[in-house]
């Protein structure tokens, strides 16, 4: 039996193509977007890979479909279009 939790509704800004890939993956895995993100975070916190090889293959397909060329090295270096710095 699972643990009882309390969820919070949040408004998070996220890169548009990345969101499309995440939504597509959630649909493929028959999960809600929130459940997918929770699972990814919990695996990450324990330094465990969240995805199987076959799921990584699906992610590659979705990235191609949605033209997502971002990689981990781009993290924290993204500039929003029109943003002043």
Protein Blocks (a to p, Z undefined) as FASTA:
>chain_A
ZZddddddddddddfklmmmmmmmmmmnopafklmmmmmmmmmmnopafbdfklmmmmmm
mmmmnopabdfklgopaccehiaZZ
